């Protein structure tokens, strides 16, 4: 199907889109919102207008849902320790661009950086090391505690998938000594093993490029089943993660400038600049959603493109801070009855100009990516008919769940690494 239309001029398209927004959705967000909450809502909202006619009516009817629930993943950071890692990847922890050390496949990546160990009857621990070329593992089997090479008899990846991955959300990953012995073709009890375990050393540095293909599959399944609640919920949350993947500071260990004496730059780039300038100056018209032929490669390309901008994000602000009048870099504003310290508008404007439209470009790319992800899931599901579906209304159970999430977000502390 070809849903492409002739492109209008940037100014004309901006005027048309503003008119649509005023009539259909209304512009404006409180400056107190914090990509931040403000950005994620705006990105999801604008992505709806990239969709083909067969989809856009359904999404317009549920425009408020995909807008408001765009921020649910950030709220969930207060509810579970497993949420935070879905928003970022400290890819530079693992090497240098283009990071060949990091497998693009989720199972391979987790398997590569998961520690497997055996605790013997004396309380000593021996780690197992997989030799991917020789297909061997080092394990202590002799009475003197020496490490010897023992070929394993079955595929380690199969063992990992069956025995370790199902425990991903558990507090501890415990393994069976007998099952581990069988991996090497040994009989139960052949290994001096009181306890066997596995430890994930990968996820703590972020998993966003692996989470995005998983969300793509979930949305496709929801469309295939015409499960309206899941379509909307996954669409809204999927947009959030796609937005995070487009933010350069979500791809580095120096995610808030804490390593370069630039603490606060995350919110400056991601929230302050869009709040000040996006609706006044940015062109949201990005064209029509496009089919994503290879989601895994596509989302990795998004992350790598974001990471290439990290040095510029940091260096430009660092240089600007040295030349801009120090007393005009930070101002105080009233928000929700509180006085907060934030970057002055003039300083933010200067930073934006020196970045030559980077924030706008990443927002535009995000909008197109979100729409394309939704569109791709719909196509892969067989393009189910979305006509004659009314605006979705939350069930009492869903309302209660969201209320609990809201309460935790307001009163609790974040589990896992904070954004900024």
C-alpha positions as CSV (number, residue, x, y, z in Angstrom):
1,X,0.0,0.0,0.0
2,X,1.2,3.5,-0.8
3,X,0.1,6.1,1.6
4,X,2.6,8.8,0.6
5,X,1.4,12.3,-0.2
6,X,3.3,15.2,-1.8
7,X,5.3,17.1,0.7
8,X,4.3,20.7,1.4
9,X,6.7,23.5,2.2
10,X,8.0,23.5,5.8
11,X,6.2,26.8,6.7
12,X,2.9,25.7,5.1
13,X,3.0,22.3,6.7
14,X,3.7,23.9,10.1
15,X,0.7,26.2,9.8
16,X,-1.6,23.3,8.8
17,X,-0.4,21.2,11.6
18,X,-0.8,24.0,14.2
19,X,-4.4,24.4,12.9
20,X,-5.0,20.7,13.3
21,X,-3.6,20.8,16.8
22,X,-5.7,23.8,17.9
23,X,-8.9,22.2,16.6
24,X,-8.3,18.6,17.6
25,X,-6.0,18.3,20.4
26,X,-5.1,21.6,21.9
27,X,-1.6,22.8,22.5
28,X,0.0,23.8,25.7
29,X,1.5,22.0,28.6
30,X,2.4,23.3,32.0
31,X,6.0,24.4,32.2
32,X,6.4,22.4,35.4
33,X,6.2,19.1,33.5
34,X,9.3,17.2,32.9
35,X,11.7,14.0,26.1
36,X,10.7,14.8,30.2
37,X,7.0,14.3,30.7
38,X,6.2,17.2,28.4
39,X,8.3,15.8,25.6
40,X,7.1,12.3,25.7
41,X,3.5,13.4,25.6
42,X,4.1,15.7,22.7
43,X,6.1,13.0,20.7
44,X,3.4,10.4,21.0
45,X,0.7,12.9,20.1
46,X,2.4,14.1,17.0
47,X,3.2,10.5,15.9
48,X,-0.5,9.9,15.4
49,X,-0.5,12.3,12.5
50,X,2.1,10.2,10.6
51,X,-0.3,7.3,10.3
52,X,-2.2,6.1,7.2
53,X,-6.0,6.6,6.9
54,X,-6.7,3.0,8.0
55,X,-5.1,3.7,11.4
56,X,-5.3,7.4,12.1
57,X,-9.1,7.5,12.9
58,X,-8.6,4.8,15.6
59,X,-5.6,6.6,17.1
60,X,-7.3,10.1,16.9
61,X,-10.2,8.7,18.9
62,X,-7.7,7.6,21.5
63,X,-5.4,10.6,21.2
64,X,-5.7,11.5,24.8
65,X,-4.8,7.9,25.9
66,X,-1.6,7.6,23.9
67,X,-0.7,11.2,25.0
68,X,-1.2,10.8,28.7
69,X,0.1,7.3,29.0
70,X,3.3,8.1,27.2
71,X,4.8,8.8,30.7
72,X,3.7,5.6,32.3
73,X,7.1,3.9,31.9
74,X,8.8,6.8,33.8
75,X,6.2,6.4,36.6
76,X,6.9,2.6,36.7
77,X,10.5,3.4,37.7
78,X,9.1,3.9,41.2
79,X,7.4,0.6,41.2
80,X,9.9,-2.0,40.0
81,X,13.7,-2.2,39.7
82,X,13.4,-3.8,36.3
83,X,12.0,-0.7,34.6
84,X,14.9,1.8,34.6
85,X,17.2,-0.3,32.4
86,X,14.7,-0.3,29.6
87,X,15.2,3.4,29.1
88,X,18.9,3.6,28.2
89,X,22.1,1.8,27.4
90,X,25.5,2.9,28.5
91,X,26.9,1.6,25.3
92,X,30.3,3.2,25.8
93,X,30.9,1.1,28.9
94,X,31.5,-1.8,26.5
95,X,34.0,-0.3,24.2
96,X,34.1,2.2,21.4
97,X,31.9,2.9,18.4
98,X,30.4,0.9,16.7
99,X,30.8,-1.4,19.7
100,X,31.5,-4.8,18.0
101,X,32.0,-6.3,21.5
102,X,28.2,-6.0,22.1
103,X,26.1,-8.7,20.4
104,X,23.0,-7.2,18.8
105,X,21.0,-10.3,19.8
106,X,19.5,-10.1,23.3
107,X,20.2,-13.8,24.2
108,X,23.7,-13.6,23.0
109,X,24.4,-10.4,24.8
110,X,23.0,-11.6,28.1
111,X,24.7,-14.9,27.7
112,X,28.1,-13.3,27.0
113,X,28.0,-11.1,30.1
114,X,26.4,-13.5,32.6
115,X,28.6,-15.0,35.3
116,X,28.0,-18.7,36.0
117,X,29.7,-20.1,39.1
118,X,29.9,-23.2,41.3
119,X,30.3,-23.2,45.0
120,X,32.0,-26.5,46.2
121,X,31.8,-28.3,49.6
122,X,34.7,-26.2,51.0
123,X,32.8,-23.0,50.2
124,X,35.2,-22.1,47.3
125,X,33.8,-20.6,44.1
126,X,34.8,-21.5,40.6
127,X,33.6,-19.5,37.6
128,X,32.7,-21.1,34.3
129,X,34.1,-19.5,31.2
130,X,32.7,-20.2,27.8
131,X,35.1,-20.6,24.9
132,X,32.9,-19.7,22.0
133,X,35.5,-20.9,19.5
134,X,36.6,-24.2,21.1
135,X,33.1,-24.8,22.5
136,X,34.6,-25.6,25.9
137,X,34.1,-24.4,29.5
138,X,36.6,-24.2,32.3
139,X,35.3,-25.8,35.5
140,X,37.0,-27.0,38.6
141,X,36.4,-30.8,38.8
142,X,39.5,-32.3,40.5
143,X,40.0,-32.8,44.2
144,X,42.9,-30.2,44.3
145,X,40.7,-27.5,43.0
146,X,42.5,-27.1,39.7
147,X,40.7,-25.8,36.7
148,X,40.6,-28.1,33.8
149,X,39.0,-27.9,30.3
150,X,35.9,-30.0,29.9
151,X,34.1,-30.0,26.5
152,X,30.3,-29.5,27.0
153,X,28.1,-32.0,25.3
154,X,25.1,-29.8,24.4
155,X,24.6,-26.3,23.1
156,X,25.3,-23.8,25.9
157,X,22.9,-21.4,24.3
158,X,20.1,-24.0,24.7
159,X,21.1,-24.5,28.3
160,X,21.1,-20.8,28.9
161,X,17.7,-20.3,27.4
162,X,16.1,-23.2,29.3
163,X,17.8,-22.8,32.7
164,X,18.8,-19.2,33.1
165,X,16.7,-16.8,31.1
166,X,13.4,-17.9,32.7
167,X,14.8,-16.5,36.0
168,X,15.5,-13.0,34.5
169,X,13.1,-11.2,36.8
170,X,14.0,-13.2,39.9
171,X,16.1,-11.7,42.7
172,X,18.7,-14.5,42.4
173,X,19.4,-16.9,39.6
174,X,19.9,-20.4,41.0
175,X,21.0,-23.4,38.9
176,X,20.9,-27.1,39.4
177,X,24.2,-28.8,40.0
178,X,23.0,-31.9,38.4
179,X,21.7,-30.1,35.3
180,X,25.0,-28.3,35.0
181,X,26.9,-31.6,35.2
182,X,24.8,-33.0,32.4
183,X,25.8,-30.0,30.2
184,X,29.3,-31.6,30.2
185,X,28.1,-35.1,29.7
186,X,28.7,-36.0,33.3
187,X,26.5,-37.9,35.7
188,X,24.8,-36.2,38.6
189,X,27.1,-35.7,41.5
190,X,30.3,-35.8,39.4
191,X,30.9,-32.1,40.2
192,X,31.8,-31.0,43.7
193,X,28.9,-28.6,43.8
194,X,26.9,-27.4,46.8
195,X,25.4,-24.5,44.9
196,X,25.4,-23.2,41.3
197,X,24.3,-19.8,40.3
198,X,24.3,-17.2,37.6
199,X,24.6,-13.4,37.8
200,X,23.6,-10.8,35.2
201,X,26.4,-8.3,34.6
202,X,24.9,-6.8,31.5
203,X,21.4,-5.4,32.2
204,X,22.6,-2.8,34.7
205,X,24.1,-0.8,31.9
206,X,20.8,-0.6,30.0
207,X,18.9,-2.7,27.5
208,X,16.9,-0.2,25.4
209,X,17.9,-1.5,22.0
210,X,16.9,-5.0,23.0
211,X,13.6,-3.9,24.6
212,X,12.4,-2.1,21.5
213,X,12.2,-5.2,19.2
214,X,10.4,-7.0,22.1
215,X,7.9,-4.1,22.2
216,X,7.5,-4.3,18.4
217,X,6.6,-8.0,18.7
218,X,4.1,-7.4,21.5
219,X,2.4,-4.6,19.6
220,X,2.2,-6.8,16.5
221,X,0.5,-9.6,18.6
222,X,-1.9,-7.1,20.1
223,X,-3.0,-5.9,16.6
224,X,-3.2,-9.5,15.4
225,X,-5.6,-10.3,18.3
226,X,-7.4,-7.0,17.9
227,X,-6.8,-6.5,21.7
228,X,-7.7,-2.9,21.9
229,X,-6.5,-2.3,25.5
230,X,-3.1,-3.8,24.7
231,X,-2.8,-2.0,21.4
232,X,-3.2,1.3,23.2
233,X,-1.2,0.5,26.2
234,X,1.8,-0.9,24.2
235,X,1.6,1.9,21.7
236,X,1.8,4.6,24.4
237,X,4.7,2.9,26.2
238,X,6.5,1.9,23.0
239,X,6.6,5.6,22.0
240,X,8.3,6.4,25.3
241,X,11.1,3.9,24.8
242,X,11.6,5.0,21.2
243,X,11.9,8.6,22.4
244,X,14.5,7.7,25.0
245,X,16.6,5.8,22.4
246,X,16.7,9.1,20.4
247,X,18.3,11.0,23.3
248,X,22.1,11.0,23.1
249,X,22.5,11.1,26.9
250,X,20.5,7.8,27.1
251,X,23.5,6.1,25.4
252,X,26.4,7.0,27.7
253,X,27.8,6.3,31.1
254,X,28.1,10.1,31.4
255,X,24.3,10.4,31.2
256,X,23.9,13.5,33.3
257,X,27.3,15.1,32.8
258,X,28.4,13.8,36.2
259,X,31.8,12.7,34.9
260,X,32.5,16.1,33.3
261,X,31.2,18.5,36.0
262,X,28.1,19.2,33.9
263,X,25.5,17.8,36.3
264,X,22.0,18.7,35.1
265,X,22.7,18.7,31.4
266,X,20.3,15.7,30.9
267,X,17.2,17.7,31.9
268,X,18.7,20.8,30.1
269,X,18.9,19.0,26.8
270,X,15.9,16.7,27.1
271,X,13.3,18.9,28.9
272,X,14.2,22.5,29.3
273,X,15.0,23.3,25.6
274,X,11.9,21.5,24.2
275,X,9.6,23.1,26.8
276,X,10.9,26.6,25.8
277,X,11.2,26.3,22.1
278,X,9.5,23.2,20.6
279,X,6.0,24.5,20.0
280,X,7.1,28.0,19.1
281,X,9.9,27.1,16.7
282,X,10.0,23.4,15.7
283,X,8.5,21.9,12.6
284,X,6.6,18.8,13.6
285,X,5.6,17.8,10.0
286,X,7.8,14.7,9.3
287,X,5.8,13.0,6.6
288,X,4.2,9.6,6.7
289,X,5.1,6.6,8.7
290,X,7.3,4.1,6.9
291,X,7.5,0.3,7.1
292,X,10.5,-1.0,9.2
293,X,11.8,-4.1,7.4
294,X,14.3,-5.1,10.1
295,X,13.3,-3.7,13.5
296,X,16.4,-5.1,15.4
297,X,18.8,-3.3,13.0
298,X,16.6,-0.3,12.8
299,X,16.6,0.3,16.6
300,X,20.3,-0.4,16.9
301,X,20.9,2.3,14.2
302,X,18.8,4.7,16.3
303,X,20.9,4.1,19.4
304,X,24.2,4.4,17.5
305,X,23.1,7.6,15.8
306,X,22.2,9.0,19.2
307,X,25.5,8.0,20.6
308,X,27.4,9.8,17.9
309,X,26.0,13.1,19.2
310,X,27.1,12.6,22.8
311,X,30.4,14.4,22.5
312,X,28.7,17.4,20.8
313,X,26.0,17.6,23.5
314,X,28.7,17.8,26.2
315,X,31.4,19.8,24.5
316,X,29.1,22.5,23.2
317,X,27.6,23.2,26.6
318,X,31.0,23.1,28.3
319,X,32.4,25.7,25.9
320,X,29.3,27.8,26.2
321,X,29.5,27.8,29.9
322,X,33.0,29.3,29.8
323,X,32.0,32.3,27.6
324,X,28.4,33.1,28.5
325,X,28.0,35.5,31.5
326,X,27.9,33.3,34.6
327,X,25.2,35.3,36.3
328,X,22.9,34.8,33.3
329,X,23.2,31.0,33.0
330,X,20.8,30.1,35.8
331,X,17.6,31.7,36.8
332,X,14.9,31.1,39.4
333,X,11.3,30.3,38.4
334,X,8.1,29.6,40.3
335,X,6.6,26.2,39.6
336,X,3.7,24.7,41.4
337,X,4.3,27.0,44.3
338,X,8.0,26.2,44.5
339,X,11.0,28.3,43.5
340,X,13.3,26.2,41.4
341,X,16.8,26.9,39.8
342,X,16.9,26.3,36.1
343,X,18.8,27.4,33.0
344,X,17.8,30.9,31.9
345,X,16.0,31.2,28.6
346,X,18.8,33.2,27.0
347,X,21.3,30.5,28.0
348,X,19.1,27.8,26.7
349,X,18.6,29.7,23.4
350,X,22.3,30.1,23.0
351,X,22.9,26.3,23.6
352,X,20.2,25.4,21.1
353,X,21.6,27.7,18.4
354,X,25.1,26.3,18.9
355,X,23.8,22.7,18.5
356,X,22.3,23.8,15.1
357,X,18.9,22.2,15.5
358,X,20.0,18.9,17.1
359,X,17.1,18.7,19.6
360,X,14.6,19.5,16.9
361,X,16.1,16.9,14.6
362,X,16.0,14.2,17.3
363,X,12.4,15.1,18.1
364,X,11.4,14.9,14.4
365,X,13.2,11.6,14.0
366,X,11.4,10.3,17.1
367,X,8.0,11.2,15.8
368,X,8.6,9.4,12.6
369,X,10.0,6.4,14.3
370,X,7.1,6.1,16.7
371,X,4.6,6.3,13.9
372,X,6.6,3.9,11.8
373,X,6.8,1.4,14.7
374,X,3.0,1.5,15.1
375,X,2.5,1.2,11.4
376,X,4.9,-1.7,11.0
377,X,3.2,-3.7,13.8
378,X,-0.2,-3.1,12.1
379,X,1.1,-4.3,8.7
380,X,2.9,-7.3,10.2
381,X,-0.4,-8.2,11.9
382,X,-2.1,-8.4,8.6
383,X,-3.6,-4.8,8.6
384,X,-6.6,-5.6,10.8
385,X,-9.7,-3.5,10.4
386,X,-9.7,-0.7,13.0
387,X,-12.9,1.0,11.8
388,X,-15.9,1.2,14.0
389,X,-13.9,1.0,17.2
390,X,-15.1,3.6,19.7
391,X,-12.9,5.6,22.0
392,X,-11.5,3.2,24.6
393,X,-12.4,3.7,28.2
394,X,-10.3,2.3,31.0
395,X,-11.8,-0.5,33.1
396,X,-12.1,-0.2,36.9
397,X,-9.1,-2.6,37.3
398,X,-7.0,-0.5,34.9
399,X,-7.9,2.7,36.7
400,X,-7.0,1.2,40.0
401,X,-3.7,0.0,38.6
402,X,-2.9,3.5,37.3
403,X,-3.8,5.0,40.6
404,X,-1.4,2.8,42.4
405,X,1.3,3.6,39.9
406,X,0.6,7.3,40.3
407,X,0.8,7.1,44.1
408,X,4.2,5.3,43.9
409,X,5.5,7.9,41.5
410,X,4.5,10.7,43.8
411,X,5.6,9.3,47.1
412,X,8.3,6.7,46.4
413,X,11.9,6.8,45.4
414,X,13.1,5.6,42.0
415,X,14.3,2.0,41.8
416,X,17.4,1.6,39.7
417,X,19.3,4.4,38.1
418,X,17.6,7.8,38.0
419,X,17.3,9.8,34.7
420,X,19.1,12.8,36.0
